[in-house]
Amino acid sequence: MNEVQVPMIYGHCRVHVDSDAKVVVATSTYAGKTVRGVARCLPNDEFDIDKGIQLAVYRCNLKVADKRQARACRKVKEAKLALYEAQVFLDKMLDYRAQSVFDYLSAKDDLEDIETNV
């Protein structure tokens, strides 16, 4: 097997080349998990290491970007829900404050009425 012993680094990817099997594997991590991009040469094609590296790295990068985009969408959804819940709570507290002002003024008026009638 003619595998490169020391992996090459391309951007955020680590690249392993197996010339005998005509396979290039690019690996990276996202959220603590390994993400792989693989490029295999068809049996009838000539193995081109540079093209294989490009394909494997781009496939790996696309997988990472896809995972990031999915996470970003989930986080936006979570943030919208939190914003909605905060707005509901704010509305409830504004109503509570308005009611407390009404109750205060009513209690004050009741006290003044009884004090003036004594």
C-alpha distances in whole Angstrom, upper triangle without the diagonal:
4,6,9,11,14,15,17,21,23,26,26,22,19,16,12,10,7,7,6,8,10,11,13,15,18,20,23,26,30,32,30,28,24,24,21,20,18,17,15,16,18,17,19,19,17,15,17,15,19,20,17,18,21,21,19,22,25,24,24,27,29,28,29,32,33,33,35,38,38,39,41,43,43,45,47,48,49,51,53,54,55,57,59,59,60,63,64,65,66,69,70,70,72,75,75,76,79,80,80,82,85,85,86,88,90,90,92,94,95,96,98,100,101,102,104,106,107
4,7,9,12,13,15,18,20,24,24,20,17,14,11,8,6,6,6,8,10,11,12,14,17,19,22,25,29,32,30,27,24,23,20,20,17,16,15,15,18,17,19,18,16,13,14,12,16,17,15,15,19,20,18,20,23,23,22,25,27,27,28,31,32,32,34,37,37,38,40,42,43,44,46,48,48,50,52,53,54,56,58,59,60,62,64,64,66,68,69,70,72,74,74,76,78,79,80,82,84,85,85,88,89,90,91,94,95,95,97,99,101,101,103,105,106
4,6,9,9,12,15,17,20,20,17,14,11,7,6,4,6,8,9,10,9,10,11,13,15,19,22,25,28,26,24,20,20,17,17,15,14,14,15,18,18,21,19,17,14,14,12,15,16,14,13,17,18,15,17,20,20,19,22,25,24,25,28,29,29,31,33,34,35,37,39,40,41,43,44,45,46,49,50,51,52,55,55,56,59,60,61,62,65,66,66,68,70,71,72,74,76,76,78,80,81,82,84,86,86,88,90,91,92,94,96,97,98,100,102,102
4,6,6,8,12,14,18,18,15,12,9,6,6,7,8,11,12,12,11,10,11,13,14,17,20,24,27,25,23,20,20,17,17,15,15,16,17,20,21,23,21,18,15,14,11,14,16,14,12,16,17,15,16,20,20,19,21,24,24,24,27,29,29,30,32,34,34,36,38,39,40,42,44,44,45,48,49,50,51,54,54,55,57,59,60,61,63,65,65,67,69,70,71,73,75,75,77,79,80,80,83,85,85,86,89,90,90,92,94,95,96,98,100,101
4,6,9,13,16,19,19,16,12,11,8,9,10,12,14,15,15,14,13,13,14,15,18,20,24,27,24,23,20,20,18,19,18,18,19,20,23,24,26,24,22,19,18,15,17,19,17,15,19,20,18,18,22,22,20,23,26,25,25,28,30,29,31,33,34,34,36,39,39,40,42,44,44,46,48,49,50,52,54,54,55,58,59,59,61,63,64,65,67,69,69,70,73,74,74,76,79,79,80,82,84,84,86,88,89,90,92,94,95,95,98,100,100
4,6,9,13,16,16,13,10,9,8,10,12,14,16,17,17,16,13,13,13,14,16,18,22,25,22,21,18,19,17,18,18,18,20,21,25,26,28,26,24,20,19,15,16,19,17,15,18,19,17,16,20,21,19,21,24,24,23,26,28,28,28,31,33,32,34,37,37,38,40,42,42,43,46,47,47,49,52,52,53,55,57,57,58,61,62,62,64,67,67,68,70,72,72,74,76,77,77,80,81,82,83,85,87,87,89,91,92,93,95,97,98
4,7,10,13,12,10,6,5,5,8,11,13,16,16,16,14,11,10,9,10,12,15,19,22,20,18,15,15,14,14,14,15,17,19,23,24,26,24,22,18,17,13,14,16,14,12,15,16,13,13,17,17,15,17,20,20,19,22,24,24,25,28,29,29,31,33,34,34,37,39,39,40,43,44,44,46,48,49,49,52,54,54,55,58,59,59,61,64,64,65,67,69,69,71,73,74,74,77,79,79,80,83,84,84,86,88,90,90,92,94,95
4,7,10,11,8,6,5,7,9,12,14,17,18,16,14,11,11,9,11,12,15,19,22,20,20,16,16,14,14,15,15,18,19,23,25,26,24,21,18,16,12,12,14,13,10,12,15,12,11,15,16,14,15,19,19,19,21,23,23,24,27,28,28,30,32,33,34,36,38,38,39,42,43,43,45,48,48,49,51,53,54,54,57,58,59,60,63,63,64,66,68,68,70,73,73,74,76,78,78,79,82,83,84,86,88,89,89,92,94,95
4,6,7,6,5,6,9,12,15,17,21,20,19,16,13,12,9,10,10,13,16,19,18,18,15,14,14,14,15,16,19,21,25,27,28,25,24,20,18,14,13,15,14,10,12,14,12,10,13,15,13,13,17,17,16,18,21,21,21,24,26,26,27,29,31,30,33,35,35,36,38,40,40,42,44,45,45,48,50,50,51,54,55,55,57,60,60,61,63,65,65,66,69,70,70,73,75,75,76,79,80,80,82,84,86,86,88,90,91
4,6,5,6,7,11,13,16,18,21,21,19,16,13,12,9,10,10,13,16,19,19,18,16,14,13,12,14,15,18,20,23,26,27,24,23,19,17,13,12,13,13,9,9,12,10,7,10,13,11,11,14,15,14,16,19,19,19,22,24,24,25,28,29,29,31,33,34,34,37,39,39,40,43,44,44,46,48,49,50,52,54,54,55,58,59,59,62,64,64,65,68,69,69,71,73,74,75,77,79,80,81,83,85,85,87,89,90
4,6,8,10,14,16,20,22,25,24,22,19,16,14,11,11,10,12,14,17,17,17,15,14,14,13,16,17,21,23,26,29,30,27,26,23,20,17,15,16,15,12,11,14,12,9,10,13,11,9,13,14,13,14,17,17,17,19,22,21,22,25,26,26,28,30,31,31,34,36,36,37,40,41,41,43,45,46,46,49,51,51,52,55,55,56,58,60,60,62,64,65,66,68,70,71,71,74,75,76,77,80,81,82,83,86,87
4,7,10,13,16,20,22,25,24,22,19,15,13,9,8,6,8,10,14,14,14,12,11,12,12,15,17,20,23,26,29,31,28,27,24,21,18,17,18,16,13,13,14,12,9,11,12,9,8,12,12,10,12,15,15,14,17,19,19,20,23,24,24,25,28,28,29,31,33,33,35,37,38,38,41,43,43,44,47,48,48,50,53,53,54,56,58,58,60,62,63,63,66,68,68,69,72,73,74,75,78,79,79,81,83,85
4,6,10,13,16,19,21,20,19,15,12,9,6,5,5,8,11,15,14,13,10,9,9,9,12,14,17,20,23,26,28,25,24,21,19,15,14,15,13,10,11,12,9,6,9,10,8,8,12,12,10,13,15,15,16,18,20,20,21,24,25,25,28,30,30,31,34,35,35,37,39,40,41,43,45,46,47,49,51,51,53,55,56,56,59,60,61,62,65,66,66,68,70,71,72,74,76,76,78,80,82,82,84,86,87
4,7,10,13,16,19,18,17,14,10,8,5,5,6,10,13,16,15,14,11,10,9,10,12,14,16,19,23,25,27,24,23,19,18,14,14,15,13,10,12,13,10,8,12,13,10,11,15,14,13,16,19,18,19,22,23,23,25,27,28,28,31,33,33,34,37,38,38,40,42,43,44,46,48,48,50,52,53,54,55,58,58,59,62,63,64,65,68,68,69,71,73,74,75,77,79,79,81,83,84,85,87,89,90
4,7,10,13,15,15,13,11,7,6,4,6,9,13,16,19,18,16,13,12,10,9,10,11,13,16,19,21,23,21,19,16,14,11,11,12,10,7,10,11,8,8,11,12,10,12,15,15,15,18,20,20,21,24,25,25,27,29,30,31,33,35,36,37,39,41,41,43,45,46,47,49,51,51,52,55,56,57,58,61,61,62,65,66,67,68,71,71,72,74,76,77,78,80,82,82,84,86,87,88,90,92,93
4,7,10,12,12,11,8,6,5,6,8,12,15,18,21,20,18,14,13,11,11,10,11,12,14,18,19,22,20,18,14,14,10,12,13,10,9,12,13,10,10,14,14,13,15,18,17,18,21,22,22,24,26,27,28,30,32,33,34,36,38,38,39,42,43,44,45,48,48,49,52,53,54,55,58,59,59,61,63,64,65,67,69,69,71,73,74,75,77,79,79,81,83,84,85,87,89,90,91,93,95,96
4,6,9,9,8,6,5,7,9,11,15,18,22,25,23,21,17,16,13,12,10,10,10,12,15,16,19,16,15,11,11,8,10,12,8,8,12,12,10,12,15,15,14,17,19,19,20,23,24,25,26,29,30,31,32,34,35,36,39,40,41,42,45,46,47,48,50,51,52,54,56,57,58,60,62,62,64,66,67,68,70,72,72,74,76,77,78,80,82,83,84,86,88,88,90,92,93,94,96,98,99
4,6,6,6,5,6,8,12,14,18,21,24,27,25,23,19,18,15,14,11,11,10,11,14,14,17,15,14,10,11,9,13,13,10,11,15,14,12,15,18,17,17,20,22,22,23,26,27,27,29,31,32,33,35,37,38,39,41,42,43,45,47,48,49,51,53,54,55,57,58,59,61,63,64,65,67,69,69,71,73,74,75,77,79,80,81,83,85,85,87,89,90,91,93,95,96,97,99,101,102
4,6,5,7,8,11,14,17,21,24,27,30,29,26,23,21,18,16,13,12,10,10,13,12,15,13,11,8,9,8,12,13,10,12,15,15,14,16,19,19,19,22,24,24,25,28,29,30,32,33,34,36,38,39,40,42,44,45,46,48,50,51,52,54,55,57,58,60,61,62,64,66,67,68,70,72,72,74,76,77,78,80,82,83,84,86,87,88,89,92,93,94,96,98,99,100,102,104,105
4,5,8,11,13,17,19,23,26,29,32,31,28,24,23,20,18,15,13,11,10,12,11,14,13,12,9,12,11,15,16,13,15,18,18,17,19,22,21,22,25,26,26,28,30,31,32,34,36,36,38,40,41,42,44,46,47,48,50,52,53,54,56,57,58,60,62,63,64,66,68,69,70,72,74,74,76,78,79,80,82,84,85,86,88,89,90,92,94,95,96,98,100,101,102,104,106,107
4,5,9,11,15,18,21,24,27,30,29,26,22,21,17,16,12,11,8,8,10,10,13,12,12,10,12,12,15,15,12,14,17,16,15,18,20,19,19,23,24,23,25,28,28,29,31,33,33,35,37,38,39,41,43,44,45,47,49,50,51,53,55,55,57,59,60,61,63,65,66,67,69,71,72,73,75,76,77,79,81,82,83,85,87,87,89,91,92,93,95,97,98,99,101,103,104
4,7,10,14,17,20,24,26,30,28,25,22,20,16,14,11,8,6,5,8,9,11,10,9,6,9,8,12,11,9,11,14,13,12,15,17,16,17,21,22,22,24,26,26,28,30,31,32,34,36,37,38,40,42,43,44,46,47,49,50,52,53,54,56,58,59,60,62,64,65,66,68,70,71,72,74,75,76,78,80,81,82,84,86,87,88,90,91,92,94,96,97,98,100,102,103
4,7,10,13,17,20,23,26,25,22,18,16,12,11,7,6,5,6,10,11,14,12,12,9,10,9,12,11,7,9,12,11,9,12,15,13,14,17,18,18,20,23,23,24,26,28,29,30,32,34,34,36,38,39,40,42,44,45,46,48,50,51,52,54,56,57,58,60,61,62,64,66,67,68,70,72,73,74,76,77,78,81,82,83,84,86,88,89,90,92,94,95,97,98,99
4,7,10,14,17,20,23,22,19,16,14,10,8,6,5,7,9,12,14,17,14,14,10,10,8,10,9,6,6,9,8,6,9,12,11,11,14,16,16,17,20,21,22,24,25,26,28,30,31,32,34,36,37,38,40,41,43,44,46,47,49,50,52,53,54,56,58,59,60,62,64,65,66,68,69,70,72,74,75,76,78,80,80,82,84,85,86,88,90,91,92,94,96,97
4,6,10,13,16,19,18,16,12,10,7,6,5,6,9,12,15,17,20,18,17,14,14,11,12,12,9,8,10,9,6,8,11,10,9,12,14,13,14,17,18,19,21,23,23,24,27,28,29,30,33,34,35,36,38,40,41,42,44,45,46,49,50,51,52,55,56,57,58,60,61,62,65,66,67,69,71,71,72,75,76,77,78,81,82,83,84,86,88,88,91,92,93
4,7,10,13,17,16,14,10,8,6,5,6,9,12,15,18,20,23,20,20,16,15,12,12,12,10,7,9,9,5,5,9,8,6,9,11,11,12,14,16,16,18,20,21,22,24,26,27,28,30,31,32,34,36,37,38,40,42,43,44,46,47,48,49,52,53,54,56,58,58,59,62,63,64,66,68,69,69,72,73,74,75,78,79,80,82,83,85,86,88,89,91
4,7,10,13,12,10,7,6,5,6,9,12,15,18,21,24,26,24,23,20,19,16,16,16,13,11,13,12,9,8,11,10,7,9,12,10,10,13,15,14,16,19,19,20,22,24,25,25,28,29,30,31,34,35,35,37,39,40,41,43,45,46,47,49,50,51,53,55,56,57,59,61,61,63,65,66,67,69,71,71,73,75,76,77,79,81,82,83,85,87,88
4,7,10,10,8,6,5,7,9,12,15,18,21,24,27,29,27,27,23,22,19,18,19,16,14,14,14,11,9,11,11,7,8,11,10,8,11,13,12,13,16,17,17,19,21,22,22,25,27,27,28,31,32,32,34,36,37,38,40,42,42,44,46,47,48,50,52,52,53,56,57,58,59,62,63,63,66,67,68,69,72,73,73,75,77,78,79,81,83,84
4,7,6,5,4,5,9,11,15,18,21,24,27,30,33,30,30,27,25,23,22,22,20,17,18,17,14,12,14,13,10,10,12,10,8,11,13,11,11,15,15,14,17,19,19,20,22,24,24,25,28,29,29,31,34,34,35,37,39,39,41,43,44,45,47,49,49,50,53,54,54,56,59,59,60,62,64,65,66,68,69,70,72,74,75,76,78,80,81
4,5,5,7,7,10,13,17,20,23,26,29,32,34,32,32,29,28,25,25,24,22,20,20,19,16,14,15,14,11,10,12,9,6,9,11,8,8,12,12,11,13,16,16,16,19,20,20,22,24,25,26,28,30,30,31,34,35,36,37,40,41,41,43,45,46,47,49,51,51,53,55,56,57,59,61,61,62,65,66,67,69,71,72,73,75,77,77
4,6,8,10,14,16,20,23,26,30,32,35,38,36,36,33,32,29,28,28,26,23,23,23,20,18,19,18,14,14,15,12,10,12,13,9,9,13,12,10,13,15,14,14,18,19,18,20,23,23,23,26,28,28,29,31,33,33,35,37,38,38,41,43,43,44,47,48,48,50,52,53,54,56,58,58,60,62,63,64,66,68,69,70,72,74,74
4,7,9,13,16,19,23,26,29,32,35,37,36,35,32,31,28,28,28,25,23,24,23,20,18,20,18,15,15,17,14,12,15,15,12,13,16,16,14,16,19,18,18,21,23,21,23,26,27,26,29,31,31,32,35,36,36,38,40,41,41,44,46,46,47,49,51,51,53,55,56,56,59,60,61,62,65,66,66,68,70,71,72,74,76,77
4,6,10,13,16,20,23,26,29,31,34,32,33,29,29,26,26,26,23,21,22,21,17,16,18,16,13,14,15,12,10,14,14,11,13,16,15,14,17,19,18,19,22,23,23,25,27,28,28,30,32,32,34,36,37,38,39,42,43,43,46,47,48,49,52,53,53,55,57,58,59,61,63,63,64,67,68,69,71,73,73,74,77,78,79
4,7,10,13,17,19,23,25,28,31,29,29,26,25,22,23,22,19,18,19,18,14,13,15,13,10,12,13,11,10,13,14,12,14,17,17,16,19,21,21,21,24,26,25,27,30,30,31,33,35,36,37,39,41,41,43,45,46,47,49,51,51,52,55,56,56,58,61,61,62,65,66,66,68,70,71,72,74,76,77,78,80,82,83
4,7,10,14,17,20,23,26,28,26,27,23,23,20,20,20,17,15,16,14,11,11,12,10,6,9,10,7,7,11,11,10,12,15,15,15,18,20,20,21,23,25,25,27,29,30,31,33,35,35,37,39,40,41,43,45,46,47,49,51,51,53,55,56,57,59,61,61,62,65,66,67,68,71,72,73,75,76,78,79,81,82,83
4,6,10,13,16,19,22,24,23,23,20,19,17,17,16,13,12,13,11,8,9,10,8,5,9,10,8,9,12,13,12,15,17,17,18,21,22,23,24,26,28,28,30,32,33,34,36,38,39,40,42,44,45,46,48,49,50,52,54,55,56,58,60,60,62,64,65,66,68,70,71,72,74,75,76,78,80,81,82,84,86,87
4,7,10,14,16,19,22,19,20,17,16,14,14,13,10,10,10,8,5,6,7,5,4,8,9,8,10,12,13,13,16,17,18,20,22,23,24,26,27,29,30,32,33,35,36,38,39,40,42,44,45,46,48,50,51,52,54,56,57,58,60,61,62,64,66,67,68,70,72,72,74,76,77,78,80,82,83,84,86,88,89
4,7,10,13,16,18,16,17,14,14,12,13,12,8,9,10,7,5,8,9,7,8,11,12,11,13,16,16,17,19,21,21,23,25,26,27,29,31,32,33,35,37,38,39,41,43,44,45,47,49,50,51,53,54,56,57,59,60,61,63,65,66,67,69,70,71,74,75,76,77,80,81,82,84,85,87,88,90,91,93
4,7,10,13,15,13,13,10,11,10,11,9,6,7,9,6,5,9,10,8,10,13,13,14,16,18,18,20,22,23,24,26,28,29,30,32,34,35,36,38,39,41,42,44,45,47,48,50,51,53,54,56,57,58,60,62,63,64,66,68,69,70,72,73,74,76,78,79,80,82,84,85,86,88,90,91,93,94,96
4,6,9,12,10,11,9,10,10,12,10,7,10,12,9,9,13,13,12,14,17,17,17,20,22,21,23,25,27,27,29,31,32,33,35,37,38,39,41,43,44,45,47,48,50,51,53,54,56,57,59,60,62,63,65,66,67,69,71,72,73,75,76,78,80,81,82,84,86,87,88,90,91,93,94,96,97,99
4,6,8,6,7,6,8,10,12,10,8,11,13,11,11,15,16,15,17,19,20,20,23,24,24,26,29,29,30,32,34,35,36,38,40,41,42,44,46,47,49,50,51,53,54,56,57,59,60,62,63,65,66,68,69,71,72,74,75,77,78,80,81,83,84,85,87,89,90,91,93,95,96,97,99,101,102
4,6,5,8,8,11,13,15,13,11,15,16,13,14,18,18,17,19,22,22,22,25,27,26,28,31,31,32,34,36,37,38,40,42,42,44,46,47,48,50,52,53,54,56,58,59,60,62,63,65,66,68,70,71,72,74,75,77,78,80,81,82,84,86,87,89,90,92,93,95,96,98,99,101,102,104
4,6,8,9,12,15,17,15,14,17,19,17,17,21,22,20,23,26,25,26,29,30,30,32,34,35,35,38,40,40,41,44,45,46,48,50,51,52,54,55,56,58,60,61,62,64,65,67,68,70,71,73,74,76,77,79,80,82,84,85,86,88,89,90,92,94,95,96,98,100,101,102,104,106,107
4,7,9,12,15,18,16,15,19,20,18,19,23,23,22,25,27,27,27,30,32,31,34,36,36,37,40,41,42,43,46,47,48,49,51,52,54,56,57,58,60,61,63,64,66,67,69,70,72,73,75,76,77,79,81,82,84,85,86,88,90,91,92,94,96,97,98,100,101,103,104,106,107,109
4,6,9,12,14,12,12,16,16,15,17,20,20,20,22,24,24,25,28,29,29,32,34,34,35,38,39,40,42,44,45,46,48,49,50,52,54,55,56,58,60,61,62,64,65,67,68,70,71,73,74,76,77,79,80,82,83,85,86,88,89,90,92,94,95,96,98,100,101,102,104,106,107
4,6,10,12,11,11,14,15,15,16,19,20,20,22,24,25,26,29,30,30,32,34,35,36,39,40,41,43,44,46,47,49,50,51,53,55,56,57,59,60,62,64,65,66,68,70,71,72,74,75,76,78,80,81,82,84,86,87,89,90,91,93,95,96,97,99,100,102,103,105,107,108
4,6,9,8,8,11,13,12,13,16,17,18,19,22,23,24,26,27,28,30,32,33,34,36,37,39,40,42,43,45,46,48,49,51,52,54,55,57,58,60,61,63,64,66,67,68,70,72,73,74,76,78,79,80,82,83,84,86,88,89,90,92,94,95,96,98,100,100,102,104,105
4,6,5,6,9,10,11,12,14,15,16,18,20,21,23,24,26,27,29,30,31,33,35,36,37,39,40,42,43,45,46,48,50,51,52,54,55,56,58,60,61,62,64,66,67,68,70,71,72,74,76,77,78,80,82,82,84,86,87,88,90,92,93,94,96,98,99,101,102,104
4,6,5,6,9,10,10,12,14,15,16,18,20,21,22,24,25,27,28,30,31,33,34,36,37,39,40,42,43,44,46,48,49,50,52,54,55,56,58,59,60,62,64,65,66,68,69,70,72,74,75,76,79,80,80,82,84,85,86,89,90,91,92,94,96,97,98,100,102
4,5,5,6,9,10,11,12,14,15,16,18,20,21,22,24,26,27,28,30,32,32,34,36,37,38,40,42,43,44,46,47,48,50,52,53,54,57,58,58,60,62,63,64,67,68,68,70,72,73,74,77,78,79,81,82,83,84,87,88,89,90,92,94,95,96,99,100
4,5,5,6,9,10,11,12,14,15,16,18,20,21,22,24,25,26,28,30,31,32,35,36,37,39,40,41,43,45,46,47,49,51,52,53,55,56,57,59,61,62,63,65,67,67,69,71,72,73,75,77,78,79,81,82,83,85,87,88,90,91,93,94,96,98,99
4,5,5,6,8,10,10,12,14,15,17,18,20,21,23,24,25,27,29,30,31,33,34,36,38,39,40,42,44,45,46,48,49,51,52,54,55,56,58,60,61,62,64,65,66,68,70,71,72,75,76,77,79,80,81,83,85,86,87,89,91,92,93,95,97,98
4,5,5,6,8,10,10,12,14,15,16,18,20,21,22,24,26,27,28,30,32,33,34,36,37,38,40,42,43,44,46,48,49,50,52,53,54,56,58,59,60,62,63,64,66,68,69,70,73,74,74,76,78,79,80,82,84,85,86,88,90,91,92,94,96
4,6,5,6,8,10,10,12,14,15,16,18,20,21,22,24,26,26,28,30,31,32,34,36,37,38,40,41,42,44,46,47,48,50,52,52,54,56,57,58,61,62,62,64,66,67,68,71,72,73,75,76,77,79,81,82,83,85,87,88,89,91,93,94
4,6,5,6,8,10,10,12,14,15,16,18,20,21,22,24,25,27,29,30,31,33,35,36,37,39,40,41,43,45,46,47,49,51,52,53,55,56,58,60,61,62,64,66,66,68,70,71,72,74,76,77,78,80,82,83,84,86,88,88,90,92,93
4,6,5,6,9,10,11,12,14,15,17,18,20,21,23,24,26,27,29,30,32,33,34,36,38,39,40,42,44,45,46,48,49,50,53,54,55,56,59,60,61,63,64,65,67,69,70,71,73,75,75,77,79,80,81,83,85,86,87,89,91,92
4,5,5,6,8,10,11,12,14,15,16,18,20,21,22,24,26,27,28,30,31,32,34,36,37,38,40,42,43,44,46,47,48,50,52,53,54,57,58,58,60,62,63,64,67,68,69,71,72,73,74,77,78,79,81,82,84,85,87,89,90
4,5,5,6,9,10,10,12,14,15,16,18,20,20,22,24,25,26,28,30,31,32,34,36,37,38,40,41,43,45,46,47,49,50,51,53,55,56,57,59,61,62,63,65,66,67,69,71,72,73,75,77,78,79,81,83,83,85,87,88
4,5,5,6,9,10,10,12,14,15,17,18,20,21,23,24,26,27,29,30,32,33,35,36,38,39,40,42,44,45,46,48,50,51,52,54,55,56,58,60,61,62,64,66,67,69,70,71,73,75,76,77,79,80,82,83,85,87,88
4,5,5,6,9,10,11,12,14,16,17,18,20,21,23,24,26,27,29,30,32,33,34,36,38,39,41,42,43,45,47,48,49,51,53,54,55,57,58,59,61,63,64,65,67,69,69,71,73,74,75,77,79,80,81,83,85,86
4,5,5,6,8,10,10,12,14,15,16,18,20,21,22,24,25,26,28,30,31,32,34,36,37,38,40,41,42,44,46,47,48,51,52,52,54,56,57,59,61,62,63,65,66,67,69,71,72,73,75,77,78,79,81,83,84
4,5,5,6,9,10,10,12,14,15,16,18,20,21,22,24,25,27,29,30,31,33,34,36,37,39,40,41,43,45,46,47,49,51,52,53,55,56,58,60,61,62,64,65,66,68,70,71,72,74,76,77,78,80,82,83
4,5,5,6,9,10,11,12,14,15,17,18,20,21,23,24,26,27,29,30,32,33,34,36,38,39,40,42,44,45,46,48,49,51,52,54,55,57,59,60,61,63,64,65,67,69,70,71,73,75,76,77,79,81,82
4,5,5,6,9,10,11,12,14,15,16,18,20,21,22,24,26,27,28,30,31,32,34,36,37,38,40,42,43,44,46,47,48,50,52,53,54,57,58,59,61,62,63,64,67,68,69,71,72,74,75,77,79,80
4,5,5,6,9,10,10,12,14,15,16,18,20,21,22,24,25,26,28,30,31,32,34,36,37,39,40,41,42,45,46,47,49,50,51,53,55,56,57,59,61,62,63,65,66,68,69,71,72,73,75,77,78
4,5,5,6,9,10,11,12,14,15,17,18,20,21,23,24,26,27,29,30,32,33,35,36,38,39,40,42,44,45,46,48,50,51,52,54,55,56,58,60,61,62,64,66,67,69,70,72,73,75,76,78
4,5,5,6,9,10,11,12,14,15,17,18,20,21,22,24,26,27,28,30,32,33,34,36,38,39,40,42,43,44,46,48,49,51,53,53,55,57,58,59,61,63,64,65,67,68,70,71,73,75,76
4,5,5,6,9,10,10,12,14,15,16,18,20,21,22,24,25,26,28,30,31,32,34,36,37,38,40,41,42,44,46,47,48,50,52,52,55,56,57,58,61,62,63,65,66,68,69,71,72,74
4,5,5,6,9,10,10,12,14,15,16,18,20,21,22,24,25,27,29,30,31,33,35,36,37,39,40,41,43,45,46,47,49,51,52,54,55,56,58,59,61,62,64,65,67,68,70,71,73
4,5,5,6,9,10,11,12,14,15,17,18,20,21,23,24,26,27,29,30,32,33,35,36,38,39,40,42,44,45,47,48,49,51,53,54,55,57,59,60,61,63,64,66,67,69,70,72
4,5,5,6,9,10,10,12,14,15,16,18,20,21,22,24,26,27,28,30,31,32,34,36,37,38,40,42,43,44,46,47,48,51,52,53,54,56,58,59,61,62,64,65,67,68,70
4,5,5,6,9,10,10,12,14,15,16,18,20,21,22,24,25,26,28,30,31,32,34,36,37,38,40,41,43,45,46,47,49,50,51,53,55,56,57,59,61,62,63,65,67,68
4,5,5,6,9,10,11,12,14,15,17,18,20,21,23,24,25,27,29,30,31,33,35,36,37,39,40,42,44,45,46,48,49,51,52,54,55,57,58,60,61,63,64,66,67
4,5,5,6,9,10,11,12,14,15,17,18,20,21,23,24,26,27,28,30,32,33,34,36,38,39,40,42,43,45,47,48,49,51,52,54,55,57,58,60,61,63,64,66
4,5,5,6,9,10,10,12,14,15,16,18,20,21,22,24,25,26,28,30,31,32,34,36,37,38,40,41,42,44,46,47,48,50,52,53,55,56,58,59,61,62,64
4,5,5,6,9,10,10,12,14,15,16,18,20,21,22,24,25,26,29,30,31,33,34,35,37,39,40,41,43,45,46,47,49,50,52,53,55,57,58,59,61,63
4,5,5,6,9,10,11,12,14,15,17,18,20,21,23,24,26,27,29,30,32,33,34,36,38,39,40,42,43,45,46,48,49,51,52,54,55,57,58,60,62
4,5,5,6,9,10,11,12,14,15,16,18,20,21,22,24,26,27,28,30,32,33,34,36,37,38,41,42,43,44,46,47,49,51,52,54,55,57,58,60
4,5,5,6,9,10,10,12,14,15,16,18,20,21,22,24,25,26,28,30,31,32,34,36,37,39,40,41,43,45,46,47,49,50,52,53,55,56,58
4,5,5,6,9,10,10,12,14,15,16,18,20,21,23,24,25,27,29,30,31,33,34,36,37,39,40,42,43,45,46,48,49,51,52,54,55,57
4,5,5,6,8,10,11,12,14,15,17,18,20,21,22,24,26,27,28,30,32,33,34,36,37,39,40,42,43,45,46,48,49,51,52,54,55
4,5,5,6,9,10,10,12,14,15,16,18,20,21,22,24,26,26,28,30,31,32,34,36,37,38,40,41,43,44,46,47,49,50,52,53
4,5,5,6,9,10,10,12,14,15,16,18,20,21,22,24,25,27,28,30,31,33,34,36,37,39,40,41,43,45,46,47,49,51,52
4,5,5,6,9,10,11,12,14,15,17,18,20,21,23,24,26,27,29,30,32,33,34,36,38,39,41,42,43,45,46,48,50,51
4,5,5,6,9,10,11,12,14,15,16,18,20,21,22,24,26,27,28,30,31,33,34,36,37,39,40,42,43,45,46,48,49
4,5,5,6,9,10,10,12,14,15,16,18,20,21,22,24,25,26,28,30,31,32,34,36,37,38,40,42,43,45,46,48
4,5,5,6,9,10,10,12,14,15,16,18,20,21,23,24,25,27,28,30,31,33,34,36,37,39,41,42,43,45,47
4,5,5,6,9,10,11,12,14,15,17,18,20,21,22,24,26,27,28,30,32,33,35,36,37,39,41,42,43,45
4,5,5,6,9,10,10,12,14,15,16,18,20,21,22,24,25,26,28,30,31,32,34,36,37,38,40,42,43
4,5,5,6,9,10,10,12,14,15,16,18,20,21,23,24,25,27,28,30,31,33,34,36,37,39,40,42
4,5,5,6,9,10,11,12,14,15,17,18,20,21,23,24,26,27,29,30,32,33,35,36,38,39,41
4,5,5,6,9,10,11,12,14,15,16,18,20,21,22,24,26,27,28,30,31,33,34,36,37,39
4,5,5,6,9,10,10,12,14,15,16,18,20,21,22,24,25,27,28,30,31,32,34,36,37
4,5,5,6,9,10,11,12,14,15,17,18,20,21,23,24,26,27,29,30,32,33,35,36
4,5,5,6,9,10,11,12,14,15,16,18,20,21,22,24,26,27,29,30,31,33,35
4,5,5,6,9,10,10,12,14,15,16,18,20,21,22,24,25,27,28,30,31,33
4,5,5,6,9,10,10,12,14,15,16,18,20,21,22,24,26,27,28,30,32
4,5,5,6,9,10,11,12,14,15,17,18,20,21,22,25,26,27,29,31
4,5,5,6,9,10,10,12,14,15,16,18,20,21,23,24,26,27,29
4,5,5,6,9,10,10,12,14,15,16,18,20,21,22,24,26,27
4,5,5,6,9,10,10,12,14,15,16,18,20,21,22,24,26
4,5,5,6,9,10,11,12,14,15,16,18,20,21,22,25
4,6,5,6,8,10,10,12,14,15,17,18,20,21,23
4,5,5,6,9,10,11,12,14,16,16,18,20,21
4,5,5,6,9,10,10,12,14,15,16,18,20
4,5,5,6,9,10,10,12,14,15,17,19
4,5,5,6,9,10,11,12,14,15,17
4,5,5,6,9,10,11,12,14,16
4,5,5,6,9,10,10,12,14
4,6,5,6,9,10,11,13
4,5,5,6,9,10,11
4,6,5,6,9,10
4,6,5,6,9
4,6,5,6
4,6,5
4,6
4
